[in-house]
Amino acid sequence: MFKTWARYLNAFNKKYPDDKTDMIKSLLLYYTDDTLSQVLITAKQVPSTEKMATNLQLSLLNKWARDKNPPAEVSKLLNVGSSDTLMKTYAKKYDWALKNVVDDNIEVLENLTKETWLKYLGDFDKKKRDASSTIAELTARYGDESLARMIEESKDNAGLLERAVHVLQTSQIKGWMDSKNSVDDVFNLLKLNDKGNMRLDNPLLKRTLQLFIIRFNKENPSAQTSIIETLRRNYGDEILSKILISGKGVRKTQATASSWQTKLLDKWLEAGTQPSVVFKWLQLKSSALDNTERQVYETYAMKFKTKYPAGRLE
């Protein structure tokens, strides 16, 4: 079959030099990657077709590498493990492809930029790649935090690629769940304890972490948590209060900060936290009399007195 096909292609290319094609491209018009891979594996076992099948298999590997098919996906197509010689060969081709200029002379993801990332998303969407293996490969290369940030920041620019962004983020969150990560584990994976990340306008805090919490609570009904409880565990009440007060002073985070502060105050009231402690946590010790947080404190003190008329021991 292969020899007949090769003769046909040679004749075609001579007759139509401006429309040249190669054997792999033409075979993939009739076979899926999986089917062609299995045909070549079988043909390699036959002496008369072994050499041609081996060469075609290498051509197929080159195409997969150019298309940036993750090694985990190719391993399934070849039905071999990562330690197999063929997979080691592919891993080198794949790594080279990621580091060099490929389709349309675009340097793909070697230096992560908005432009290359959006083009990568388009490639992912067009070729309908396996999301879980793609996430695994990207995480290994860039880490959880950098990848999550690129996914979040591309939401505002994705346009028609919105589906691809959603699929990748869903797969990343699923991967964290499959790895048995707790909410605090993901908090640390996203580096939310780093000083520069402790801001309410950080999309990893405002959106990614909350999406994981929703998924976590759904699958762990007996161990549910919330964004406020998570931030209290990791930041502590005083630092969290400071973050929320800062957030109330920024227009785009004002609503979130006010909402979360209300929930935090409810937690304090439920725990019987003394007004004197709350006064300190609201940073009122050295503040001006017209500080807006004074009204917050006065409301808390009034609620505390109503809930605990006899007071509570310090």
Buried (B, 14 or more C-beta within 10 A) or exposed (E): EBEEBBEEBEEBEEEEEEEEEEBBEBBBEEBEBEEBBBBBBEBBEEEEBEEBBEBBBBBBBBBBBBBBBBBBBBBEBBEBEEEEEBBEBBBEBBEEBBEEEBEEEEBBBEEBEEEBBBBBBBBBBEEEBBBBBBBBBBBEBBEBBBBBBBBBBBBEEBEEBEEBBEBBBBBBBBBBBEEEBBBEEBBBBBBBEEEEBBBBEBBBBBBBBBBBBEBBBEEEEEEEBBBBBBBBEBBEBEBBBBBBBBBBEEEEBEEBBEEBBEBBBEBBBEEEBBBEEBBBBBBBEEBEEEBEBBEBBEEBBEBBEEEEEEEEEE
